[in-house]
């Protein structure tokens, strides 16, 4: 996934823009400015995104954004139910990434309100586990029409970081080493990420 002018953003958010301000040969260098919402593309949500005095991304040490991760695949079209996680051993690692039908669309330029998110019941199972980071290949961890912020608050109030907008189209289920470092912005409630998985 590349940041480009056509990349889909949450409805009402500012569109990504790359603006050239210096060009060779008129100048000695090529230089540009970028403008984007902090929740564009692959990005982290920190507690401060939904909790007034919650932690920002700069409150975490860098090791929180890397480690062994389990990729699981949900093939349903509706929201992810609690029963899906009841069949998975969540004690094997602290980070879990969910591949959904969204990975099969192959389209980052059109926002689809019907993307797959998690149910409140499924989210509660994650909260009750030892998971400290959950990622998904959709624009949000919760369905578009879900009660405002419920699943986010469930997770973030229990210090579970949320990684949204992953590209898992070529990733199969299994264990990987995740490296997903957000831009280092003081006090950020969210920030873009370059996420990389290495097969274990």
N, C-alpha and C positions, 0 to 999 in steps of 0.2 A: 504494500500500500504506500503510495507516494502522496505527499502533500501537493495538491494542485488546485487550480481554481474551481474545478468541477467536483471536488470531493464533497460527499454528502455531509451535511451538518444537521444538528438537532433543529427542528423548525423554530425560527425566530432568532437563531444564533448568527453571528457575523460570518460571512463566507471567507474562506482562506484567500489571502491575496499575497502575491509576491510582486513587488514593485521595483523595477530597475532604476537606480538613481545615478549610477555612473556606468558609462559604456566605453569600451575601447573601440576606435582610436580617439574619440573625442576626449577621453580621460586616460590616465596611465593605468587604471584598473577597472575591472568589472565589479560592481557593488550593488547590493539590493537590500531592500527592507521587506520584512514579512509581517503580516497582520493575521491573527487567528484567535479564535476562542480557545481557552485552555483545555476544553473538552473535545477538541477536534481530533478525528482519526483515532489511532491507538493511544489511550491515555489512562492515567490513574485518577481515581477519586480518593481524596483523603477525607477524614472525618469532618474537617471544616467545611466541606462542600454542603453538608446538610445540618451540621451541628454548630451553633453559634460560636462557641469557644473550643471547638474540637481541634485536634492536632492538624497541623499542615504537613505537607510532604517534607518540608525541611526539618521537621521534628524527628524524623526517622533516620537511623544510620543506614548506610548504603547496603549493608548485608540483608536488610529487610526486603530488598527488591530483587534478590537472587536466591536460588536454591533449588532443590529437587522439587519437581512439579508433576502431578498426575494429570494427563489429558484424558478426558472421558467424552464420549459422544452420545448426544441425545437426538434421536431421529424423529421425535414427534413434532407436530405442527402447533400444538397448543403450549401453554406455559408449562414449564418443567415442574412436575409434581414431586411431592415428598418421597413417593415410592421409588423414584429414580435413584435417590441417594441412599435409600435403605438397602440397596443391593450393592453398594460400593463401600469398601473398607476405607474409611476416611482417616484411619490412624496410621497409614503408611507414609504420609508426608504432610507438610503444612501448607502446601500450595496446590490448588486445583484449577484446571482450565477446562471450560466446557465448549465443545464443538457442537454446533447446532445446524439446522437446515440453512441458516444464513450463509454458512461457508460454501454452500453449493450454488449460491446466486451469482457469484463472480462479478458483482457490481458494487462499486464503492461510490457511485455518482448519483444514485437515486435513493432517497430516504423511503423506507418501507415501514409503515406503521404496524404491519403485521409481524414484525420480527419476534423471535422467541425470547422470552425472559423467564425468570424464576417466579414461582408462586411464593406466597408468604410462608406457607408450611415448609416448603423446600428450603427457603432461606433460614428458617429457624433451626433446621437440622445442621446447617453449616455453622450457625452461631453456637450450637451446643457441642460442636466438635473442636478439634485443636487447629483447624484451618486458620491461617493468618492472612491469606491472600486468595482471592477468587477472581478468575478471569473468564471472559466470555467473548464470542466473536460477533456480538451485536452492539448496537449503539448504547444499550443500557442493560443493566443487570435485571431490570424489571420490565414487564410488558408496557408498551406505550400507553395503554388505557388503564393501567393499574392505579390504585389509590396513590395520590401524590407522595412520592418519597418513602413509602413504607418499607420496602425491601432495602433501600439504601440506609435508612436509619437503623433498621435491624442490624445490619452488618457493621456499619461505621461506628455505631455506639458501642460495639464490642471490639473495636480496634481491628476489624477485618478489612484490609485494603481491597479496593475494587479496581480491576484492570479491564477496561472496556474497549471494544473496537479491534480486537485481535484478528489477525489473518491466519486462520487455521486450515485453510483450504487444502493444503498439501501435507497436513499433519495427521497421523493416525493415533489412535488411543495408545497409551503407554506412559512410561516414565521418562522424563527429560530433565535436563538442567536448564532452568529458566534464568535469563538475564534480561531485566526490564527496568532500565534506569531512566527515571523522569528527568526533564530539564531541571537544573539546580536553581530554583527560584525561591527566594526567601518568603515564607508565609503563604505559599501557593496552596489553594484548596484542590487544585488539579493541575496536571501538566502532561503534554505529549510525551510519548515513550517510544524508544526503538527497542522492540521486544525480539529476543532471539532464543530459540530452543535448540539445545544440543542433546541428541539421543544418548541415553544412559547405556 
